[in-house]
Amino acid sequence: MSDETIAENREKSPERTLSFFERYLSVWVALCIGAGIAVGQFIPAIPNTLGEIEYARVNIPIAILIWFMIYPMMVKIDFQSILDVREKPKGLFVTWTANWIVQPLIMYFIYWLFMTQIFDFLIPAQLQNQYIAGAVLLGAAPCTAMVFVWSYLTDGDPGYTLVQVSSNDVILLFAYVPWVTFLLGIGGIYVPYNTLITSVILFVFIPLTVGYLSRVYLIRRYGEGWFENVFLKWLDLIPTGGLLLTLVLLFSFQGEVILNNPLHILLIAIPNLIYTYSVFTLEYGATYLLNLDHSIAAPAALIGTSNFFELAVAVAISVFGVESGAALVTVVGILVEVPVMLTLVSVAKRTRKYFPRISPETG
């Protein structure tokens, strides 16, 4: 993948814009949150009944919805493409460093600072620990779904983005549980190791395996053209629907907590915003200093900034319960992430002319 090819593809590609539904995704998210709270308040039999359908501390209705969100991401992963980026490894190093060192540590520190120091007089100690735990679960889970949207909007290299996501999913299988256990241990928060492992198996390993096997089968059976142009386009409609239904259900469980503590939503959102903009600034600056092409730099920074909130929500619910503060943090993360990431997409598009810092011909 030469620099000339990247430049040529960029010139040919049209300006990419959000669809009407994507443009107002934050509105739909807010409406679903309102609907969920209303359901919890006026039809409590629904969350009460669904909340009891559990197995091994995993809520089955939410697990099904999360699988609907996760599977479409996993089936897109082509592990063969990992070999194609050996000529341009810097973008991968930025993403790996950001996701597995910078992002978890910064998320932990910022939430520890705000929850135990700055907001100490506003939040009870028990909730402080749960909010930090939810932030850890969120910060240690690199994004795999919406990254494709952010990459598309910034005219990112789709093949390279796929490799970044694919490699992070592989690392996730081995690194997520140890990282979360270590960070929660620092804060004196004990989480059963086997519960975390079970969550990763349920929400990463199984969907990843099913996605890979179904991808291989469908391509062999119907051809790659049908898979890319028919199956994936149809499948793209499912994750957002699953996300919105999950929000309705989660907030029907969380409605009482939110109505009793509306200030806490703001208190959770503030450190999340600071974390997101801080991490993006560091990572986007690193891609500039490393002289990466914008089609690689923008997705690398955005991947390192956003989170795999589907996994974080699933683990928070499995470990702490659907009505916990940890689950609330991961859900608020969803609400904050969409509008914030759109602002970062705008920043990336406006600064595109500065990449690469030194032209390949002269540098």
VEXTORLO-71484 format. One line per field, with one value per residue (C-alpha): y, x, z. Coordinates in steps of 0.2 Angstrom, whole numbers. Each point is the difference from the previous one (the first is absolute). Layout:
# VEXTORLO-71484
v = Y ... $
u = X ... $
w = Z ... $
***
This chain:
# VEXTORLO-71484
v = 0 14 19 3 -12 7 18 -6 -9 16 11 -12 -2 11 11 -12 6 -8 -6 8 -14 1 19 0 -16 10 5 -18 -5 13 -5 -18 5 10 -15 -12 11 2 -19 -3 13 -4 -18 -7 -18 0 4 -11 -15 2 4 -17 -10 -3 -14 1 18 4 8 -10 13 13 -13 -4 18 2 -15 9 15 -10 -13 12 7 -17 -7 15 -5 -8 -6 -3 19 1 -5 15 13 -5 14 13 -6 17 3 -17 4 17 -10 -14 12 11 -14 -10 12 18 -2 -11 10 17 -6 -7 15 13 -10 -3 19 6 -13 -1 17 14 -8 -8 10 -3 -19 -14 -10 -16 8 8 -18 -6 15 -3 -18 4 12 -13 -12 13 6 -17 -5 8 3 -12 6 18 1 -5 15 13 -7 1 18 6 -9 -13 -15 -13 -15 8 4 -18 -7 13 -7 -18 0 9 -13 -14 10 3 -19 -1 18 6 -11 2 19 2 -11 10 17 -4 -8 16 8 -14 -6 -19 -8 -19 -4 -14 12 11 -15 -6 17 1 -18 5 17 -1 -18 -8 14 1 -19 0 16 -8 -17 8 12 -15 -10 14 6 -18 -3 16 9 15 13 -6 0 18 8 -9 -9 13 14 -8 -5 18 4 -11 7 17 -8 -11 15 10 -15 -3 18 -1 -16 6 16 -8 -9 16 12 1 3 14 8 0 6 10 10 -16 -1 17 -5 -16 9 14 -12 -10 16 5 -18 -1 17 -3 -17 6 15 -12 -13 12 10 -16 -5 17 -1 -18 8 -12 3 7 -16 -9 13 5 -18 -4 15 -3 -19 4 13 -9 -15 -17 5 -16 -11 12 0 -18 -3 14 -9 -17 5 14 -2 10 13 3 16 -9 -4 18 7 -12 6 18 -3 -5 16 11 -9 3 19 1 -11 10 15 -9 -6 18 5 -14 5 19 -4 -13 12 -1 -18 -7 12 -3 -6 -17 7 13 -9 $
u = 0 11 -2 -4 -15 -6 0 -8 -14 -3 -2 -12 -11 -15 -3 -7 -15 -11 -17 -16 0 18 0 -13 6 2 -18 -6 11 -7 -18 4 7 -16 -11 10 -3 -18 -2 8 -11 -17 2 12 -6 10 17 -4 -4 14 13 -3 4 18 13 17 -4 -2 -17 -6 -11 15 12 -10 -1 19 3 -10 11 17 -3 -1 17 8 -6 9 17 12 15 9 1 11 15 -3 5 18 7 -9 1 0 -19 -2 13 -9 -17 7 10 -16 -12 10 11 -6 -18 -3 12 -7 -18 4 10 -13 -14 9 4 -17 -10 11 7 -9 -18 3 -12 -14 2 -1 15 -8 -6 17 8 -14 2 19 -3 -12 13 14 -11 -3 17 8 -12 6 -14 -4 -17 -2 19 -6 -12 13 13 -12 -5 19 3 11 8 -13 12 12 -14 -6 17 1 -17 5 16 -8 -13 13 10 -17 -2 16 3 -17 -3 18 -1 -17 5 16 -8 -15 12 10 -17 -3 -15 -1 -8 -1 13 -11 -14 10 7 -18 -5 14 -4 -18 2 16 6 -16 -6 17 0 -18 4 16 -8 -16 11 10 -16 -10 14 3 -19 -5 16 9 -10 -17 8 7 -14 -16 3 11 -11 -15 9 5 -17 0 13 -8 -17 8 8 -16 -10 14 -1 -19 3 15 -8 -16 11 9 -15 -2 19 0 -16 7 17 -1 15 10 -2 9 13 4 0 12 15 -5 1 17 7 -7 8 16 3 -4 12 14 -3 -4 16 10 -6 5 17 2 -4 -14 -12 -17 -9 9 3 -18 -7 15 -4 -19 2 11 -13 -16 -6 -7 -15 -10 13 2 -19 -1 14 -6 -17 7 12 -10 -18 -12 -4 18 10 13 -14 -6 18 1 -18 4 16 -11 -10 16 10 -11 -1 18 7 -9 9 17 -5 -2 17 8 -8 5 18 2 11 14 2 13 11 14 -4 6 10 10 0 $
w = 0 -6 4 -18 1 16 -7 -16 9 11 -15 -8 16 2 15 13 10 13 -4 8 13 4 1 13 9 16 -1 -2 15 11 -6 5 16 4 -6 11 16 -4 -2 16 9 -8 -5 13 -3 -16 7 16 -11 -12 14 8 -16 4 -2 9 5 -19 -4 -15 -9 0 -5 -15 -5 3 -11 -14 2 1 -14 -14 5 1 -16 -9 6 -13 9 -16 -2 15 -11 -12 12 4 -11 11 18 8 0 9 13 4 1 11 12 1 4 11 10 -2 0 15 11 -4 2 17 6 -6 8 16 1 -3 10 15 1 -10 2 16 10 -13 -3 14 2 -6 -16 -3 -1 -11 -12 0 -4 -14 -7 0 -9 -13 -2 -2 -14 -17 -12 -14 -7 -2 -6 -17 0 6 -13 -14 5 0 -16 9 -9 3 -2 13 12 -2 5 15 6 -3 9 15 1 1 13 9 3 10 7 6 15 7 -3 9 14 3 -1 11 12 2 5 13 -11 -1 -15 -2 -13 -7 -2 -11 -10 -3 -6 -12 -7 -2 -7 -10 -3 -5 -11 -8 -3 -7 -11 -7 -4 -8 -10 -7 -4 -8 -11 -6 -2 -8 -5 7 -11 8 17 -1 -10 6 17 8 -5 7 16 2 5 15 12 2 3 13 8 1 7 13 6 2 10 10 5 5 13 4 0 19 2 -13 7 18 -6 -16 5 -1 -18 -2 12 -10 -16 5 2 -15 -11 7 -3 -18 -5 9 -8 -17 1 6 -14 -14 4 0 -17 -6 7 -7 -17 -4 -15 6 -6 13 13 2 3 11 12 0 3 15 7 -2 10 -2 11 -5 9 14 3 -1 13 11 1 2 14 9 -5 -12 14 5 -1 -11 -13 1 -5 -15 -6 3 -11 -14 1 1 -13 -16 0 7 -13 -14 6 -1 -18 -4 7 -9 -17 3 3 -14 -10 13 -3 -3 9 -13 -17 -5 -14 10 17 $
***
